Each structure stands twice: as C-alpha cells, then as structure tokens.
Amino acid sequence: MLMACTPLAQNGKDDLRERRLDMVESQIRQRGVADARVLEVMRSVPRERFVPEDAASRAYDDTPLAIGFGQTISQPYIVAYMTEALAVQSTHRVLEIGTGSGYQAAVLARLAREVYTVEIVPALATRASTILRELGYANVSVRAGDGYAGWTEHAPFDRIMVTAAPDEIPKPLIEQLAPGGRLVIPVGSQGNTQWMTIVEKTAAGVAERRTIPVQFVPFTRGKP
C-alpha cells in the first residue's frame, strides 16, 4: 500500500520549520558540513513532505526513515554530506540514481541547473514526481527504471549521485560522467563495510577515493 505524504496544518509547519533549523545546526553544521549553499538548502527544503504522513513528526530526527517497499529516506547528515561532496554548481546537469522519496533530488534541484533522477520502484517514482511537482521543482525529471544504465538520453552529466549501494561502481555511470565530472556513491555489499566513494574523471583518467563508512540499502537491478 502506498503511504501518502500530505501537507500539515500551519502550527505543525511552524514547529517543523524550527526543528529543521535545529537539524541543520546540530546534526549537519556541527559535524563538519560547511558549504553555505548546502546548509541554506537544507534549511529550506521541507523534509516532512517527503516522508509518509505518519512519520512527519520524525522528519528531522537524526536517522533514516522507512518510506515503503524496503526503501528509506537517508539520515539528514548523509544527505548534506553527499551533497557537499558532489560540489554541485548552478550550471550543472546532475543524474541521481535512486530517487526514493524525492528529498535528495529536491536538495540537488536547488543547486543545479537540471536534475535527472531514476527510481527502480515505479510507485516511489510516481509519488516522488508528484511531490516534486507540487513543490514547484520544475528542473527535476523523474523516471521509473533500472538506474544501473544511467540515463543515456541526457548524458553526459557534470555530476552523478547514487543513493543505494552496489558491490562495485556501475561502468555505465562512469561512462556517462562528463570530463571533469564527479560521482558520489556508497560502495559495498550488505553485511560488510560500505564506503562512500568519490570518483572524478580527469584528462589523466578516473580517480577514486573512499571517505567515510556508511550503510545504505542495496542497489536493486531489474524488477524490485
């Protein structure tokens, strides 16, 4: 059953706004995320709109939340960390693999020129697309499908973000990364340590580096 994400009454919105500001200060800025643009976006995107209605009161908790179909919306700090690591500029075309709730796409949309996002679960893709449209994110395109192959029609991408963990980095995503581009992706199998990995494509080739240990849902291929 698809869980609805509906607007809250005004007094609830005011309370959640205060919690959003506190989230940025206590969960994100104090942990080292320093990019002013990222912090401002995290203060402005209404995370409560991207979680199931019965979880809205927990939208700003320091934890991932279930959104149905075995998927989650990432912990706020991880969203901010990955966004800062991606180093998005206003001229960039960004590909996201793993739309999920649509929250990360909304954050990216405030920073980039265009965002293309692919979700393997059709119902999640539909819900995310609806919420993003209702909130006015006209520069986000959502597609239901297997994200392993990227989105060739709109490649190359200046930036690519993956929000689920494959055992290894999908080669099609590296191929669709523009020269000078950057890919941020958690890599590792379930039950083992996963590492946030930053991939950069330069004239000299492709360079990878690990940053922090993480735990993401597995990267799903084909039918979920």
NORSUL-V761468 format. One record per backbone hydrogen bond with DSSP energy under -1.0 kcal/mol. CO is the residue of the C=O (numbers start at 1). NH is the residue of the N-H. E is the energy in kcal/mol with one decimal. If there is no record, write none. Layout:
co=<CO,CO>
nh=<NH,NH>
e=<E,E>
This chain:
co=<4,9,10,11,12,13,14,15,16,17,18,19,20,21,22,23,23,24,25,28,29,35,36,37,38,39,41,45,46,47,52,53,55,56,58,61,65,68,71,73,75,76,77,78,79,80,81,82,89,92,92,93,93,94,95,96,97,99,102,103,104,105,106,108,108,114,115,116,117,118,119,121,122,123,124,125,126,127,128,129,130,131,132,133,136,137,139,141,143,147,151,157,158,159,160,161,165,166,170,171,172,174,176,178,181,182,183,184,185,187,189,194,195,196,197,198,199,200,201,202,205,207,209,212,214,217>
nh=<53,13,14,15,16,17,18,19,20,21,22,23,24,25,26,27,28,29,30,33,32,39,40,41,42,43,45,47,49,50,55,56,58,59,61,63,73,71,67,65,79,80,81,82,83,84,85,86,92,113,114,158,159,116,161,118,163,102,106,107,108,109,110,111,112,94,141,96,143,98,145,125,126,127,128,129,130,131,132,133,134,135,137,136,138,140,115,117,119,150,154,178,182,95,184,97,219,188,174,175,176,177,157,181,201,160,199,162,197,195,192,214,187,211,185,209,183,207,180,205,202,200,198,196,194,165>
e=<-2.7,-2.1,-2.4,-1.9,-2.4,-2.4,-1.9,-1.9,-2.3,-2.2,-2.1,-2.4,-2.0,-1.8,-3.2,-2.2,-1.0,-3.4,-1.5,-1.7,-1.8,-2.4,-2.2,-2.1,-2.5,-1.4,-2.2,-1.5,-2.0,-2.0,-2.4,-1.4,-1.8,-1.6,-2.0,-2.1,-2.7,-1.7,-2.4,-1.7,-1.9,-2.4,-3.0,-2.8,-2.0,-2.6,-2.5,-1.8,-1.9,-1.9,-1.7,-1.6,-1.5,-3.0,-2.8,-2.2,-2.7,-2.2,-1.9,-2.1,-2.5,-2.4,-1.1,-1.5,-2.2,-2.8,-2.7,-3.2,-2.4,-3.3,-2.3,-2.2,-2.4,-2.3,-2.9,-2.3,-2.1,-2.4,-2.8,-2.1,-2.5,-2.0,-2.7,-1.3,-1.8,-1.1,-2.6,-2.8,-2.4,-1.9,-1.6,-3.1,-1.7,-2.4,-2.4,-2.8,-2.2,-2.7,-1.2,-2.4,-1.6,-1.0,-2.8,-2.6,-2.0,-2.1,-3.2,-2.3,-2.8,-2.5,-1.6,-2.1,-2.2,-2.6,-2.4,-1.7,-2.7,-2.7,-2.6,-1.3,-3.3,-2.7,-2.8,-3.0,-1.0,-2.7>
